[in-house]
Amino acid sequence: LVAWKSFQLRDACSDEVDYVPGLTPLDAIAAMLVLFFIAIETIADNQQYAFQTEKYRRKKAGEVICGDFLDGFLQSGLFSIVRKPNYASEQLIWCSYYLFSIAPRGFRLLNW
């Protein structure tokens, strides 16, 4: 059993896959996706900041609180599509990093 595991490890390590030199189209796609998801995170942060600032301003001024402000959390903009757009974007950034990792191996889906 130990010999079989050693053989599997040797076989996996001696995988003669040609690495693609330089940048590939997949690298460009991954870079654009990372930038897109960072932009989504930035937009979500700005929406949340504006909402919270307005909510506390209304409370402090003693104005009537209604709609999203009554619920206490944002339900419009990106938050109407996804409850936590920052979290979703962060996870998708990590998926984009995976695309960077498979690009030099010729689109091989597993990295081992």
N, CA, C and O atoms as a MOPAC input file, in Angstrom:
PM7 MOZYME 1SCF
protein

 N      0.83000 1    -1.19200 1     0.00000 1
 C      0.00000 1     0.00000 1     0.00000 1
 C      0.87400 1     1.25500 1     0.00000 1
 O      0.58300 1     2.22300 1    -0.70300 1
 N      1.95000 1     1.23100 1     0.79500 1
 C      2.85300 1     2.38000 1     0.82500 1
 C      3.53600 1     2.53500 1    -0.52600 1
 O      3.71100 1     3.65200 1    -1.01300 1
 N      3.91800 1     1.42700 1    -1.12500 1
 C      4.57100 1     1.48800 1    -2.43500 1
 C      3.61300 1     2.05400 1    -3.48100 1
 O      4.02300 1     2.82100 1    -4.35200 1
 N      2.34700 1     1.67900 1    -3.39500 1
 C      1.36500 1     2.18800 1    -4.35700 1
 C      1.20400 1     3.69700 1    -4.21400 1
 O      1.13900 1     4.41400 1    -5.21300 1
 N      1.13800 1     4.18200 1    -2.97200 1
 C      1.02400 1     5.62300 1    -2.73700 1
 C      2.26600 1     6.34800 1    -3.24500 1
 O      2.16400 1     7.43600 1    -3.81100 1
 N      3.42900 1     5.75300 1    -3.04500 1
 C      4.65900 1     6.36600 1    -3.54500 1
 C      4.65300 1     6.42500 1    -5.06900 1
 O      5.09000 1     7.41200 1    -5.66000 1
 N      4.16000 1     5.37000 1    -5.69500 1
 C      4.07300 1     5.35800 1    -7.15200 1
 C      3.12500 1     6.45200 1    -7.64700 1
 O      3.42200 1     7.14400 1    -8.62100 1
 N      1.99300 1     6.60300 1    -6.97600 1
 C      1.04300 1     7.64400 1    -7.37300 1
 C      1.66100 1     9.03200 1    -7.22800 1
 O      1.48400 1     9.88800 1    -8.09500 1
 N      2.38000 1     9.25400 1    -6.14100 1
 C      3.02300 1    10.54300 1    -5.91400 1
 C      4.08500 1    10.80100 1    -6.98100 1
 O      4.16400 1    11.90300 1    -7.52400 1
 N      4.90400 1     9.78600 1    -7.28400 1
 C      5.92700 1     9.94700 1    -8.30900 1
 C      5.28700 1    10.22900 1    -9.66100 1
 O      5.77000 1    11.06500 1   -10.42400 1
 N      4.20900 1     9.53200 1    -9.94800 1
 C      3.52500 1     9.72500 1   -11.22200 1
 C      2.93500 1    11.13300 1   -11.32200 1
 O      2.99800 1    11.76100 1   -12.37900 1
 N      2.37100 1    11.61900 1   -10.23900 1
 C      1.78400 1    12.96500 1   -10.24600 1
 C      2.86100 1    14.03500 1   -10.36100 1
 O      2.66300 1    15.05000 1   -11.02800 1
 N      4.00400 1    13.81100 1    -9.70900 1
 C      5.07600 1    14.80800 1    -9.73900 1
 C      5.81800 1    14.81800 1   -11.07300 1
 O      6.39300 1    15.83700 1   -11.45700 1
 N      5.80700 1    13.68900 1   -11.77600 1
 C      6.53600 1    13.64300 1   -13.04400 1
 C      5.64100 1    13.99600 1   -14.23000 1
 O      5.98000 1    13.71200 1   -15.37900 1
 N      4.53100 1    14.59800 1   -13.95100 1
 C      3.60000 1    14.99400 1   -15.01300 1
 C      4.28600 1    16.00600 1   -15.91700 1
 O      4.64100 1    17.10200 1   -15.48400 1
 N      4.46500 1    15.63500 1   -17.15000 1
 C      5.18400 1    16.47900 1   -18.10400 1
 C      4.21200 1    17.36700 1   -18.87600 1
 O      3.98400 1    17.16300 1   -20.06800 1
 N      3.65200 1    18.33500 1   -18.19700 1
 C      2.73900 1    19.26900 1   -18.84600 1
 C      3.53700 1    20.49300 1   -19.25000 1
 O      4.25900 1    21.07500 1   -18.44000 1
 N      3.40100 1    20.87400 1   -20.50000 1
 C      4.09800 1    22.07100 1   -20.96900 1
 C      3.39700 1    23.30500 1   -20.43100 1
 O      2.18700 1    23.47500 1   -20.58100 1
 N      4.17600 1    24.14900 1   -19.81100 1
 C      3.62800 1    25.40200 1   -19.32000 1
 C      3.61200 1    26.41700 1   -20.45200 1
 O      4.55100 1    26.49700 1   -21.24400 1
 N      2.55200 1    27.17700 1   -20.51600 1
 C      2.42900 1    28.20700 1   -21.54000 1
 C      3.23400 1    29.41600 1   -21.08900 1
 O      2.94000 1    29.98100 1   -20.03600 1
 N      4.24100 1    29.83100 1   -21.85100 1
 C      5.03000 1    30.98900 1   -21.42500 1
 C      4.24600 1    32.28300 1   -21.61200 1
 O      3.44100 1    32.41000 1   -22.53500 1
 N      4.48900 1    33.21500 1   -20.74400 1
 C      3.85400 1    34.52500 1   -20.87100 1
 C      2.39300 1    34.51600 1   -20.46800 1
 O      1.90000 1    33.58900 1   -19.82700 1
 N      1.73000 1    35.57100 1   -20.86600 1
 C      0.31900 1    35.72400 1   -20.53000 1
 C     -0.55900 1    35.06500 1   -21.58200 1
 O     -0.21600 1    35.01900 1   -22.76300 1
 N     -1.68200 1    34.56200 1   -21.13400 1
 C     -2.64300 1    33.92300 1   -22.02600 1
 C     -3.94400 1    34.72500 1   -22.02200 1
 O     -4.12300 1    35.60400 1   -21.18000 1
 N     -4.83900 1    34.43600 1   -22.93800 1
 C     -6.14300 1    35.10800 1   -22.90100 1
 C     -6.89000 1    34.86100 1   -21.58900 1
 O     -7.64100 1    35.71800 1   -21.12500 1
 N     -6.67900 1    33.69100 1   -20.99900 1
 C     -7.33200 1    33.39900 1   -19.72100 1
 C     -6.81800 1    34.31800 1   -18.61500 1
 O     -7.57500 1    34.69000 1   -17.71800 1
 N     -5.53800 1    34.68500 1   -18.67200 1
 C     -4.99900 1    35.65000 1   -17.71000 1
 C     -5.70800 1    36.99500 1   -17.84100 1
 O     -6.03500 1    37.63000 1   -16.83800 1
 N     -5.94300 1    37.42200 1   -19.06800 1
 C     -6.63500 1    38.69600 1   -19.29300 1
 C     -8.06800 1    38.63500 1   -18.77900 1
 O     -8.55800 1    39.58500 1   -18.16900 1
 N     -8.73200 1    37.51800 1   -19.02900 1
 C    -10.10600 1    37.35700 1   -18.54000 1
 C    -10.12700 1    37.37400 1   -17.01900 1
 O    -10.97100 1    38.03500 1   -16.41400 1
 N     -9.19900 1    36.64700 1   -16.39800 1
 C     -9.14100 1    36.60600 1   -14.93600 1
 C     -8.86000 1    37.98800 1   -14.36100 1
 O     -9.46000 1    38.37400 1   -13.35800 1
 N     -7.96100 1    38.73000 1   -14.98000 1
 C     -7.64500 1    40.08200 1   -14.49800 1
 C     -8.86200 1    40.99300 1   -14.60200 1
 O     -9.14000 1    41.77100 1   -13.69000 1
 N     -9.58700 1    40.89600 1   -15.71700 1
 C    -10.79600 1    41.72000 1   -15.86800 1
 C    -11.85900 1    41.33800 1   -14.84100 1
 O    -12.55500 1    42.20400 1   -14.31200 1
 N    -11.98100 1    40.05000 1   -14.56300 1
 C    -12.95000 1    39.61300 1   -13.56000 1
 C    -12.58500 1    40.12300 1   -12.17500 1
 O    -13.45400 1    40.58100 1   -11.43300 1
 N    -11.30500 1    40.04700 1   -11.81900 1
 C    -10.87200 1    40.55300 1   -10.51300 1
 C    -11.19200 1    42.03800 1   -10.39400 1
 O    -11.73400 1    42.47500 1    -9.37900 1
 N    -10.86500 1    42.81100 1   -11.41400 1
 C    -11.15500 1    44.24800 1   -11.37900 1
 C    -12.65600 1    44.51800 1   -11.31800 1
 O    -13.09100 1    45.42800 1   -10.61300 1
 N    -13.44300 1    43.74400 1   -12.04400 1
 C    -14.89300 1    43.90500 1   -12.02000 1
 C    -15.44800 1    43.64100 1   -10.62400 1
 O    -16.27600 1    44.40500 1   -10.12800 1
 N    -14.99500 1    42.56100 1    -9.99000 1
 C    -15.51700 1    42.22700 1    -8.66400 1
 C    -15.03400 1    43.20300 1    -7.59700 1
 O    -15.74400 1    43.45400 1    -6.62300 1
 N    -13.83200 1    43.75700 1    -7.76900 1
 C    -13.38000 1    44.81300 1    -6.85700 1
 C    -14.26200 1    46.04500 1    -7.02300 1
 O    -14.59800 1    46.70600 1    -6.04000 1
 N    -14.63600 1    46.35300 1    -8.25500 1
 C    -15.54300 1    47.48800 1    -8.49700 1
 C    -16.90300 1    47.24000 1    -7.85100 1
 O    -17.48900 1    48.15800 1    -7.27700 1
 N    -17.40600 1    46.02000 1    -7.93700 1
 C    -18.68500 1    45.68200 1    -7.30000 1
 C    -18.57900 1    45.86200 1    -5.78900 1
 O    -19.49300 1    46.40000 1    -5.16400 1
 N    -17.47200 1    45.41700 1    -5.19700 1
 C    -17.27000 1    45.60900 1    -3.75600 1
 C    -17.25500 1    47.08800 1    -3.39900 1
 O    -17.84100 1    47.49100 1    -2.39400 1
 N    -16.59300 1    47.89400 1    -4.21000 1
 C    -16.51600 1    49.33100 1    -3.95900 1
 C    -17.89200 1    49.97600 1    -4.04700 1
 O    -18.25100 1    50.79700 1    -3.20300 1
 N    -18.65400 1    49.61100 1    -5.05300 1
 C    -20.00700 1    50.15500 1    -5.19700 1
 C    -20.86900 1    49.75500 1    -4.00000 1
 O    -21.60600 1    50.58100 1    -3.46000 1
 N    -20.78100 1    48.50200 1    -3.58900 1
 C    -21.56000 1    48.03500 1    -2.44000 1
 C    -21.15800 1    48.77900 1    -1.17000 1
 O    -22.01800 1    49.15300 1    -0.37300 1
 N    -19.86200 1    48.99400 1    -0.97600 1
 C    -19.40200 1    49.75300 1     0.19400 1
 C    -19.95600 1    51.17100 1     0.18200 1
 O    -20.40800 1    51.67200 1     1.21000 1
 N    -19.92000 1    51.81700 1    -0.97900 1
 C    -20.43400 1    53.18600 1    -1.07700 1
 C    -21.93500 1    53.23700 1    -0.82900 1
 O    -22.41800 1    54.15500 1    -0.16700 1
 N    -22.67600 1    52.26900 1    -1.34700 1
 C    -24.11600 1    52.22900 1    -1.10600 1
 C    -24.41400 1    52.02900 1     0.37700 1
 O    -25.28600 1    52.69400 1     0.93600 1
 N    -23.69800 1    51.12600 1     0.99900 1
 C    -23.91900 1    50.85700 1     2.42400 1
 C    -23.53900 1    52.06600 1     3.27500 1
 O    -24.24500 1    52.40000 1     4.22600 1
 N    -22.43200 1    52.72200 1     2.94200 1
 C    -22.00200 1    53.90000 1     3.69300 1
 C    -23.03300 1    55.02100 1     3.57700 1
 O    -23.37800 1    55.65300 1     4.57500 1
 N    -23.52400 1    55.26800 1     2.36400 1
 C    -24.53400 1    56.31900 1     2.16700 1
 C    -25.81300 1    55.98600 1     2.92600 1
 O    -26.42900 1    56.87000 1     3.52100 1
 N    -26.21200 1    54.73200 1     2.91000 1
 C    -27.42200 1    54.31900 1     3.62500 1
 C    -27.26500 1    54.51500 1     5.13000 1
 O    -28.13700 1    55.09700 1     5.77500 1
 N    -26.16800 1    54.03600 1     5.68400 1
 C    -25.96500 1    54.14700 1     7.13200 1
 C    -25.83300 1    55.60400 1     7.56500 1
 O    -26.34600 1    55.98800 1     8.61600 1
 N    -25.15200 1    56.41200 1     6.76500 1
 C    -25.00800 1    57.83700 1     7.08600 1
 C    -26.37200 1    58.51200 1     7.11800 1
 O    -26.67200 1    59.26900 1     8.04100 1
 N    -27.19300 1    58.24100 1     6.12000 1
 C    -28.53400 1    58.83600 1     6.05800 1
 C    -29.42400 1    58.31000 1     7.18100 1
 O    -30.21000 1    59.06700 1     7.75000 1
 N    -29.30900 1    57.03800 1     7.50000 1
 C    -30.11500 1    56.45000 1     8.57400 1
 C    -29.82300 1    57.13200 1     9.90600 1
 O    -30.74600 1    57.50500 1    10.63100 1
 N    -28.55300 1    57.29500 1    10.22600 1
 C    -28.20400 1    57.92600 1    11.50300 1
 C    -28.48900 1    59.42000 1    11.49200 1
 O    -28.78700 1    59.99900 1    12.53700 1
 N    -28.40200 1    60.05200 1    10.32300 1
 C    -28.76500 1    61.46600 1    10.23200 1
 C    -30.25100 1    61.65300 1    10.52100 1
 O    -30.63800 1    62.56600 1    11.24900 1
 N    -31.07900 1    60.78600 1     9.94800 1
 C    -32.52200 1    60.86900 1    10.18300 1
 C    -32.86600 1    60.61000 1    11.64300 1
 O    -33.71400 1    61.29700 1    12.21300 1
 N    -32.21500 1    59.62500 1    12.24900 1
 C    -32.47400 1    59.34100 1    13.66600 1
 C    -32.09800 1    60.53200 1    14.53200 1
 O    -32.84200 1    60.91900 1    15.43300 1
 N    -30.93800 1    61.10700 1    14.25000 1
 C    -30.46000 1    62.24000 1    15.04100 1
 C    -31.35900 1    63.46400 1    14.86700 1
 O    -31.58100 1    64.21100 1    15.82000 1
 N    -31.87800 1    63.67400 1    13.64900 1
 C    -32.73700 1    64.83200 1    13.36900 1
 C    -34.16900 1    64.60300 1    13.83800 1
 O    -34.97300 1    65.53500 1    13.83900 1
 N    -34.49500 1    63.38900 1    14.23100 1
 C    -35.84300 1    63.08700 1    14.69300 1
 C    -36.86000 1    62.99300 1    13.56900 1
 O    -38.05800 1    63.15300 1    13.80500 1
 N    -36.40500 1    62.73800 1    12.36200 1
 C    -37.30600 1    62.62300 1    11.21800 1
 C    -38.03400 1    61.28300 1    11.24200 1
 O    -37.62700 1    60.34400 1    11.92600 1
 N    -39.11700 1    61.22300 1    10.48000 1
 C    -39.87100 1    59.98000 1    10.36700 1
 C    -39.02600 1    58.96600 1     9.59800 1
 O    -38.49900 1    59.25900 1     8.52600 1
 N    -38.91300 1    57.78500 1    10.16300 1
 C    -38.11200 1    56.73200 1     9.54100 1
 C    -39.06000 1    55.73600 1     8.88600 1
 O    -39.96000 1    55.20400 1     9.53600 1
 N    -38.85200 1    55.48700 1     7.59000 1
 C    -39.71500 1    54.55300 1     6.86700 1
 C    -38.88600 1    53.79400 1     5.83200 1
 O    -37.72100 1    54.11100 1     5.58800 1
 N    -39.51500 1    52.78700 1     5.23400 1
 C    -38.85500 1    52.01000 1     4.18300 1
 C    -37.67300 1    51.21300 1     4.70100 1
 O    -37.73300 1    50.59200 1     5.76300 1
 N    -36.60000 1    51.24500 1     3.92900 1
 C    -35.38400 1    50.51900 1     4.31300 1
 C    -34.85200 1    50.99700 1     5.65600 1
 O    -34.29700 1    50.21200 1     6.42500 1
 N    -35.02300 1    52.28700 1     5.93700 1
 C    -34.50300 1    52.84200 1     7.18600 1
 C    -35.24200 1    52.26600 1     8.39000 1
 O    -34.65600 1    52.10900 1     9.46000 1
 N    -36.52100 1    51.95300 1     8.22100 1
 C    -37.29400 1    51.35300 1     9.30000 1
 C    -36.82000 1    49.93000 1     9.56400 1
 O    -36.73600 1    49.50000 1    10.71400 1
 N    -36.51300 1    49.20500 1     8.49600 1
 C    -35.99700 1    47.83800 1     8.65300 1
 C    -34.58600 1    47.83900 1     9.23200 1
 O    -34.18900 1    46.89700 1     9.91700 1
 N    -33.83500 1    48.89800 1     8.95300 1
 C    -32.49000 1    49.01100 1     9.50200 1
 C    -31.38600 1    48.52000 1     8.58900 1
 O    -30.20600 1    48.68000 1     8.90000 1
 N    -31.75500 1    47.92700 1     7.46800 1
 C    -30.71600 1    47.48000 1     6.54200 1
 C    -31.14300 1    47.75500 1     5.11000 1
 O    -32.33100 1    47.82200 1     4.79500 1
 N    -30.15300 1    47.90900 1     4.26300 1
 C    -30.35200 1    48.30100 1     2.87400 1
 C    -30.96900 1    47.16100 1     2.06800 1
 O    -30.54600 1    46.00900 1     2.16800 1
 N    -31.97900 1    47.50500 1     1.26600 1
 C    -32.64500 1    46.50400 1     0.43400 1
 C    -32.78600 1    46.97700 1    -1.00900 1
 O    -33.58600 1    46.42500 1    -1.76500 1
 N    -32.02700 1    47.98200 1    -1.39500 1
 C    -32.07800 1    48.48200 1    -2.76800 1
 C    -30.66500 1    48.48600 1    -3.34600 1
 O    -29.69800 1    48.19100 1    -2.64300 1
 N    -30.55600 1    48.82100 1    -4.62000 1
 C    -29.24300 1    48.81000 1    -5.27000 1
 C    -28.73300 1    47.38700 1    -5.40900 1
 O    -29.50100 1    46.47500 1    -5.71400 1
 N    -27.44900 1    47.19600 1    -5.18700 1
 C    -26.87800 1    45.84400 1    -5.24900 1
 C    -27.46400 1    44.93100 1    -4.18800 1
 O    -27.51900 1    43.71400 1    -4.36400 1
 N    -27.90000 1    45.52400 1    -3.08500 1
 C    -28.43700 1    44.73800 1    -1.98300 1
 C    -29.81900 1    44.17200 1    -2.30300 1
 O    -30.30500 1    43.30300 1    -1.58000 1
 N    -30.45700 1    44.64600 1    -3.36700 1
 C    -31.72700 1    44.05500 1    -3.78800 1
 C    -31.49700 1    42.78800 1    -4.60700 1
 O    -32.39700 1    41.95900 1    -4.73900 1
 N    -30.30400 1    42.64000 1    -5.15000 1
 C    -29.96800 1    41.46700 1    -5.95900 1
 C    -29.36300 1    40.37500 1    -5.08300 1
 O    -29.76300 1    39.21300 1    -5.15600 1
 N    -28.40000 1    40.75800 1    -4.26000 1
 C    -27.69200 1    39.83300 1    -3.37600 1
 C    -27.69400 1    40.44900 1    -1.98600 1
 O    -27.43200 1    41.64200 1    -1.83500 1
 N    -27.98300 1    39.65500 1    -0.98200 1
 C    -28.04900 1    40.19700 1     0.37800 1
 C    -26.69600 1    40.73400 1     0.83900 1
 O    -26.63500 1    41.75000 1     1.53100 1
 N    -25.64400 1    40.07600 1     0.47000 1
 C    -24.29700 1    40.50100 1     0.86700 1
 C    -23.41200 1    40.57900 1    -0.37800 1
 O    -22.64700 1    39.65100 1    -0.64300 1
 N    -23.50000 1    41.66700 1    -1.14300 1
 C    -22.71700 1    41.74900 1    -2.38700 1
 C    -21.21100 1    41.77400 1    -2.15000 1
 O    -20.45300 1    41.31600 1    -3.00600 1
 N    -20.76000 1    42.29500 1    -1.01300 1
 C    -19.32300 1    42.30100 1    -0.72300 1
 C    -18.80300 1    40.87500 1    -0.56800 1
 O    -17.75800 1    40.51900 1    -1.11100 1
 N    -19.54200 1    40.07500 1     0.17500 1
 C    -19.14000 1    38.68700 1     0.39900 1
 C    -19.15400 1    37.91000 1    -0.91800 1
 O    -18.21600 1    37.16900 1    -1.21600 1
 N    -20.21800 1    38.08000 1    -1.70300 1
 C    -20.31100 1    37.38300 1    -2.99000 1
 C    -19.15800 1    37.78800 1    -3.90600 1
 O    -18.55900 1    36.93700 1    -4.56300 1
 N    -18.84700 1    39.07800 1    -3.95200 1
 C    -17.74500 1    39.54400 1    -4.80300 1
 C    -16.41100 1    39.00000 1    -4.32200 1
 O    -15.56400 1    38.61900 1    -5.12900 1
 N    -16.22700 1    38.96300 1    -3.02800 1
 C    -14.97100 1    38.43400 1    -2.48200 1
 C    -14.79300 1    36.96700 1    -2.86600 1
 O    -13.69700 1    36.55800 1    -3.25100 1
 N    -15.84900 1    36.18200 1    -2.76600 1
 C    -15.76100 1    34.77300 1    -3.14700 1
 C    -15.47500 1    34.62200 1    -4.64300 1
 O    -14.72000 1    33.73800 1    -5.04800 1
 N    -16.07400 1    35.48200 1    -5.45200 1
 C    -15.84200 1    35.41400 1    -6.89500 1
 C    -14.43600 1    35.88500 1    -7.27100 1
 O    -13.89100 1    35.45300 1    -8.28700 1
 N    -13.85000 1    36.76200 1    -6.46400 1
 C    -12.44600 1    37.13600 1    -6.67900 1
 C    -11.55600 1    35.90900 1    -6.48500 1
 O    -10.62400 1    35.68800 1    -7.25700 1
 N    -11.84300 1    35.11700 1    -5.45900 1
 C    -11.06100 1    33.90300 1    -5.23900 1
 C    -11.23900 1    32.91900 1    -6.39100 1
 O    -10.28700 1    32.23500 1    -6.76800 1
 N    -12.42600 1    32.83900 1    -6.94900 1
 C    -12.63700 1    31.98600 1    -8.13300 1
 C    -11.82900 1    32.50500 1    -9.31800 1
 O    -11.32700 1    31.71900 1   -10.12200 1
 N    -11.70300 1    33.81700 1    -9.42700 1
 C    -10.89500 1    34.40500 1   -10.50100 1
 C     -9.41500 1    34.07700 1   -10.30900 1
 O     -8.69800 1    33.86200 1   -11.28700 1
 N     -8.95300 1    34.03700 1    -9.05900 1
 C     -7.56800 1    33.64300 1    -8.80000 1
 C     -7.31700 1    32.22100 1    -9.30300 1
 O     -6.22900 1    31.91100 1    -9.78900 1
 N     -8.31800 1    31.37300 1    -9.18600 1
 C     -8.18600 1    30.01100 1    -9.69500 1
 C     -7.91600 1    30.02500 1   -11.19800 1
 O     -7.12700 1    29.22100 1   -11.69600 1
 N     -8.56600 1    30.93300 1   -11.91600 1
 C     -8.32500 1    31.02600 1   -13.36100 1
 C     -6.87000 1    31.37500 1   -13.65500 1
 O     -6.29200 1    30.87900 1   -14.62200 1
 N     -6.27300 1    32.23800 1   -12.81400 1
 C     -4.84400 1    32.54100 1   -12.97100 1
 C     -4.00100 1    31.27800 1   -12.80100 1
 O     -2.98300 1    31.11100 1   -13.47300 1
 N     -4.42600 1    30.39500 1   -11.90500 1
 C     -3.61400 1    29.21400 1   -11.61300 1
 C     -3.68500 1    28.16700 1   -12.71300 1
 O     -2.73400 1    27.40500 1   -12.89100 1
 N     -4.78900 1    28.10800 1   -13.45900 1
 C     -4.87300 1    27.09100 1   -14.51300 1
 C     -4.39300 1    27.60500 1   -15.86200 1
 O     -4.15200 1    26.80600 1   -16.76700 1
 N     -4.24900 1    28.89900 1   -16.01900 1
 C     -3.84300 1    29.45900 1   -17.31500 1
 C     -2.48600 1    28.94100 1   -17.79700 1
 O     -2.38500 1    28.57700 1   -18.96800 1
 N     -1.43500 1    28.88300 1   -16.96800 1
 C     -0.14000 1    28.43900 1   -17.48900 1
 C     -0.07100 1    26.94700 1   -17.79900 1
 O      0.85700 1    26.50300 1   -18.47400 1
 N     -1.02700 1    26.17800 1   -17.32300 1
 C     -0.98200 1    24.73600 1   -17.55900 1
 C     -1.84000 1    24.32200 1   -18.73400 1
 O     -2.13700 1    23.13800 1   -18.89900 1
 N     -2.24200 1    25.27400 1   -19.55200 1
 C     -3.01500 1    24.92900 1   -20.72700 1
 C     -4.44800 1    24.53300 1   -20.41700 1
 O     -4.97600 1    23.59100 1   -21.00700 1
 N     -5.07000 1    25.23800 1   -19.50700 1
 C     -6.47600 1    25.02500 1   -19.14500 1
 C     -6.72400 1    23.68300 1   -18.47200 1
 O     -7.84900 1    23.18200 1   -18.49700 1
 N     -5.71900 1    23.10400 1   -17.88400 1
 C     -5.90800 1    21.87300 1   -17.12700 1
 C     -6.64100 1    22.23500 1   -15.84200 1
 O     -6.17600 1    23.09200 1   -15.09100 1
 N     -7.77400 1    21.60100 1   -15.57600 1
 C     -8.65300 1    22.03600 1   -14.49500 1
 C     -8.13000 1    21.73100 1   -13.10300 1
 O     -8.43700 1    22.46000 1   -12.15900 1
 N     -7.35300 1    20.67600 1   -12.95500 1
 C     -6.79700 1    20.34600 1   -11.64600 1
 C     -5.32700 1    20.72300 1   -11.62500 1
 O     -4.60400 1    20.50400 1   -12.59800 1
 N     -4.89500 1    21.28500 1   -10.52100 1
 C     -3.52300 1    21.79000 1   -10.43200 1
 C     -2.55000 1    20.79500 1    -9.81000 1
 O     -1.44000 1    21.17000 1    -9.43400 1
 N     -2.93900 1    19.57600 1    -9.69900 1
 C     -2.00700 1    18.60400 1    -9.15700 1
 C     -1.89400 1    17.41400 1   -10.05500 1
 O     -1.14600 1    16.48300 1    -9.75500 1

